[in-house]
């Protein structure tokens, strides 16, 4: 009887704490859904919607009385479906960027890494992505693999990854680019193989360097 009583008391204490957690989750889920959805509108996902679904777990678990799932509708009129089933690699990166931006003020993760965050975007959206990453960089160490000059130019530091064949093997190298080298690399990203002085001036302008 004593053991059963302790079990009952422990279960009631669990339910009390789990219900409080559920209320906070409900509040936070609505707020996170709205803010991430707003961020999606500027990341080439206009009309898209992000939803945090809380599904009740009858018996409860170590995580409470709800199962949390992220749903996304990538465009107007689309039905929100589980994130992993509907988002492409580029969309996943941009959604991750939106979530990290929204939660950055309370996140404790010191380093954020983004891969292909620029997939399927360009121009104005690329500049917005660059600014968002730079903003995250004020609170975290941000590393981003990018092929877009607008994104690369927003970085405080830039590394160049290159491949070459040597002794019958493909070798990769990483170089830290200095001031002048950044201008050349951004110009290459802007203009391709043939780099003109006009392209260099544009690159220097993007980097905030007087040509």
C-alpha positions in Angstrom: 0.0 0.0 0.0 2.8 2.4 0.9 4.5 1.8 -2.5 1.2 2.2 -4.4 0.6 5.5 -2.5 4.0 6.9 -3.5 3.4 5.8 -7.1 0.1 7.7 -7.1 1.6 10.8 -5.6 4.5 10.7 -8.1 2.0 10.3 -11.0 -0.1 13.2 -9.8 3.0 15.4 -9.4 4.0 14.5 -12.9 0.6 15.3 -14.3 0.6 18.7 -12.5 3.9 19.7 -14.0 3.1 18.2 -17.4 -0.1 20.3 -17.6 1.8 23.4 -16.8 4.4 22.6 -19.4 1.5 21.9 -21.9 0.1 25.4 -21.3 3.4 27.0 -21.9 4.0 24.9 -25.0 0.6 26.0 -26.4 1.5 29.7 -25.9 5.0 29.3 -27.3 3.8 27.2 -30.2 1.4 29.9 -31.5 4.1 32.6 -31.1 6.8 30.6 -32.8 4.4 29.6 -35.7 3.5 33.3 -36.3 7.0 34.6 -36.2 8.6 31.9 -38.4 5.7 32.3 -40.9 6.5 36.0 -41.1 10.2 35.3 -41.7 9.3 32.9 -44.5 7.7 35.7 -46.5 11.1 37.3 -47.0 12.9 34.1 -47.8 11.4 33.2 -51.2 8.5 31.3 -49.5 5.8 33.9 -49.9 2.4 32.7 -48.8 4.0 29.9 -46.9 3.0 28.9 -43.3 4.8 27.3 -40.4 2.8 25.5 -37.7 3.8 23.8 -34.5 1.4 20.9 -33.9 0.9 19.6 -30.3 -0.6 16.2 -30.3 -1.8 14.8 -27.0 -0.1 11.6 -25.8 -2.6 9.7 -23.6 -0.2 8.1 -21.3 2.3 10.9 -21.3 6.1 10.5 -21.6 9.3 11.8 -20.2 8.7 14.9 -22.4 5.2 15.6 -21.1 1.6 15.1 -22.4 2.2 16.3 -26.0 4.1 15.2 -29.0 5.6 18.2 -30.9 5.7 18.2 -34.7 6.6 20.9 -37.2 4.3 21.4 -40.2 4.9 23.6 -43.2 2.9 24.8 -46.2 5.5 26.1 -48.7 3.1 28.3 -50.6 -0.4 29.8 -50.6 -3.2 27.2 -50.8 -0.9 24.3 -49.8 -1.9 22.0 -47.0 0.5 22.0 -44.1 2.3 18.7 -43.9 5.2 17.3 -41.8 8.3 19.3 -42.4 10.5 16.4 -43.4 8.1 15.2 -46.1 7.5 18.5 -48.0 10.6 20.6 -47.8 13.5 20.5 -50.2 17.1 20.8 -49.0 17.1 24.6 -49.7 13.8 25.1 -48.1 14.9 23.2 -45.0 18.0 25.5 -44.8 15.9 28.6 -45.1 13.3 27.4 -42.6 16.2 26.5 -40.2 17.5 30.1 -40.7 14.0 31.5 -40.0 13.7 29.4 -36.8 17.2 30.2 -35.6 16.6 33.9 -36.2 13.4 33.9 -34.2 14.8 31.8 -31.4 18.3 33.3 -31.3 17.6 35.5 -28.3 17.0 32.5 -26.1 19.1 29.9 -27.9 22.2 28.6 -26.0 23.9 26.8 -29.0 27.2 28.6 -29.6 27.8 27.7 -33.2 25.2 27.6 -36.1 26.1 26.0 -39.4 24.1 26.5 -42.6 24.6 24.5 -45.8 22.9 25.5 -49.1 20.9 28.2 -47.4 21.0 30.1 -50.8 19.6 27.2 -52.8 17.0 28.5 -55.3 17.3 32.1 -54.4 19.1 35.2 -55.7 19.0 39.0 -55.9 17.0 40.7 -53.2 16.3 37.5 -51.3 20.0 36.7 -51.2 20.7 40.1 -49.6 18.0 39.5 -47.0 19.5 36.1 -46.2 23.0 37.7 -45.9 21.6 40.3 -43.5 19.8 37.7 -41.4 23.0 35.6 -41.1 25.0 38.7 -40.1 22.4 39.5 -37.4 22.7 35.9 -36.1 26.5 36.4 -36.1 26.1 39.1 -33.4 24.9 36.5 -30.9 26.4 33.2 -32.2 29.3 31.9 -34.3 27.8 31.4 -37.7 29.3 29.3 -40.5 27.7 29.2 -43.9 28.5 27.4 -47.1 27.4 29.7 -50.0 27.7 30.2 -53.7 26.1 33.6 -53.7 28.2 36.8 -53.6 25.4 38.6 -51.7 25.6 36.1 -48.9 29.4 35.8 -48.8 29.8 39.6 -48.8 27.8 39.9 -45.6 30.3 37.7 -43.7 33.0 39.1 -41.3 35.4 36.5 -42.6 35.5 34.4 -45.8 37.2 31.1 -46.6 37.6 29.7 -50.0 37.3 25.9 -50.5 39.1 24.6 -53.6 39.6 21.2 -55.2 42.6 20.1 -57.3 43.9 16.8 -58.6 47.3 15.7 -57.3 49.1 12.3 -57.6 46.0 10.8 -59.0 43.9 11.9 -56.0 41.3 14.7 -55.6 42.6 17.1 -52.9 40.6 19.8 -51.1 42.1 22.9 -49.6 40.8 25.7 -47.4 42.2 29.2 -47.6 41.4 32.3 -45.4 40.9 35.2 -47.7 42.4 38.6 -46.9 41.0 42.0 -47.9 42.1 42.0 -51.5 41.5 38.3 -52.0 37.9 38.8 -50.9 37.4 41.4 -53.6 38.7 39.0 -56.2 36.6 36.1 -54.9 33.4 38.1 -54.7 34.2 39.5 -58.2 34.6 35.9 -59.5 31.3 34.9 -57.9 29.7 37.9 -59.6 31.2 37.6 -63.0 32.4 34.1 -63.6 35.8 33.3 -65.3 36.4 36.7 -66.8 36.7 39.4 -64.2 36.6 43.1 -65.2 37.5 46.2 -63.3 33.8 47.1 -63.2 33.1 43.7 -61.5 35.9 44.3 -59.0 34.4 47.8 -58.2 31.1 46.2 -57.7 32.6 43.5 -55.4 34.5 46.1 -53.4 31.3 48.1 -53.0 29.4 45.0 -51.7 32.2 44.5 -49.1 32.2 48.2 -48.1 35.8 48.6 -49.4 36.9 51.8 -51.2 38.2 50.7 -54.6 
